[in-house]
Amino acid sequence: MTPAVNPMDLTGRRVLVTGASSGIGRAAARKLAGLGATVIASARDPVRLAATVESLAGSGHESVGFDLSAIDAIAPFVQKLASERGALAGIAHCAGIQIGKPVRVTDQAFMDQMFRINVESGLALARGFRQRGVAAPGASLVLLSSVSALVGQAGNVVYCASKGAVLAATRALAVELLRDSIRVNAVLPALVETEMSERFRATMTEAQWQAYLARYPMGIGQPEDVANAVAFLLSDASRWINGIGLVIDGGVLAG
Amino acid sequence: MDSQAFLRELELTLELPVDSLQGNEQLADIPEWDSLAVISFIALVDEKLGLAVDGEALANALTVGDLLALAQEPLAA
């Protein structure tokens, strides 16, 4: 009898996870480690990041503090990781920010900040990933978009624009990095229970929150729901999937 | 940031003339105080003070002074 093979097995794969100190990034790091990957967890906050790494299954994981707002430092950072530790089989780019503002109070500084962290950092990671010797066979890049890329939200216009840009960049990168044998896909979650969403919830009354929840036929998501999709897109189980935006929303957009 | 500085920020947020707010105005009398202004106010407090505005308290706010009170602790008098 043939032994069962997990198609999402990541044993022996080295994977960089950004935004790994909280929320979806932390859940992704845990899921990937659980599937056998060696995780390099990256974030700005070294204390919470260390807690993430301590919670990972298996061994060989490490935390690397890095501020993704230094865009031109990202490609050298990725190159250094690969030259010191070995080629990367995957990057799960989970770092991002969300600040709700109507367009009437937005300015250049706000737009630049949102696009730098949510869009430019992913493009710079892609640039770093395709450098010689960085990507291992079967390489896959997963970017974090959002259903906000597909559905307009009043008071959230710059965030929506940034996540739409991530989705467009995913498609273009998938085509451009084909010659480098790197697949590029995006996940598009709806609201997921994280530190970020808790902050959003705190600004609502209970009645407003219940009205918001009514849009979610299966309730809001858990970080693990997104982490599972990230793991799938990093694994060989998705080896013929490239340039997609995978919606993970508990059926919100369906109805 | 003191209360006066916060009022000036609030005027910018609500697109009101400078020095038009004193603190005793009824929010219901300010046409600019709409649902998007509420989001703007939440972002203002988050950005300037690093605080998440409490949703219940915000829904109960009746005056500009009530809005100031929501951010009172870190504000100087």
Contacts between the chains, C-beta under 8 A, distances in Angstrom:
chain1	res1	chain2	res2	distance
A	99	B	43	6.0
A	99	B	46	7.1
A	99	B	47	7.6
A	100	B	39	5.2
A	100	B	42	7.1
A	100	B	43	6.1
A	101	B	39	6.9
A	101	B	40	6.4
A	101	B	43	4.7
A	102	B	36	4.1
A	102	B	37	8.0
A	102	B	39	5.9
A	102	B	40	5.7
A	104	B	15	6.6
A	104	B	36	6.9
A	104	B	40	7.0
A	105	B	12	7.8
A	105	B	13	5.6
A	105	B	40	4.7
A	105	B	43	6.9
A	105	B	44	7.6
A	154	B	35	7.6
A	154	B	36	6.4
A	154	B	39	7.9
A	155	B	35	7.7
A	155	B	36	5.5
A	155	B	39	3.8
A	155	B	40	7.8
A	199	B	52	5.1
A	201	B	55	7.9
A	202	B	52	4.6
A	202	B	53	7.9
A	202	B	54	6.6
A	202	B	55	6.4
A	203	B	42	4.9
A	203	B	52	6.0
A	203	B	53	5.3
A	203	B	54	7.5
A	203	B	55	4.9
A	203	B	58	7.1
A	204	B	55	4.1
A	205	B	55	4.7
A	205	B	56	5.2
A	205	B	58	7.9
A	205	B	59	4.7
A	206	B	55	7.9
A	206	B	56	7.3
A	208	B	55	6.4
A	208	B	59	7.6
A	209	B	55	7.6
